[in-house]
């Protein structure tokens, strides 16, 4: 069975602190894709990153970085020097094609960055 | 700046009424997804289409929900009859990927449905 777990329901940090959002996934597929989306207070989900199962290279984009580790089935997201505008709900998602196509979202982590 | 559009943005209706939600995907995108978001269940994929054909609708209650793409510029999600438990925000998303789901999805602003 496929599953995405975001154990952190809510995190509060003070501006300029670094914060890591955890994502643990389960799948038996060897080919799969992992995503992170941001949902700001406005409500629209915004794509942040996609990673396929064959590419374990970590990625950095500005203040955002992602650590993909197949050994621990984790795809964690770190925001460096957080800002108030980073306040949002962040979703991790898994896409697999085993049998039928499956797109599974985690329950999300609400990040509050305090000024 | 191309965006997915959804109408209506808000809908309040009474139990038993038919509800139709519409989505205009980004021009040139060939995959369309419908999601439902509630506090209890989070984000659930209801259905998705590639090149207007339904690829998977296993997440959708078949007895009352139906999803269609009459043409490449319009996707509809219909609930008949609606029930209070259908109250949620319904998102539409589109993607350009050859293989549905592989590419990033562009989400619309959502339709907030309240069934009394």
Interface residues (C-beta under 8 A of the other chain):
Chain A: X33 X35 X37 X42 X43 X44 X45 X46 X47 X50 X91 X95 X97 X100 X101 X102 X103 X104 X105 X106 X107 X108
Chain B: X33 X42 X43 X44 X45 X48 X55 X56 X58 X89 X91 X93 X99 X100 X101 X102 X103 X104 X105 X106 X107 X108 X109 X110
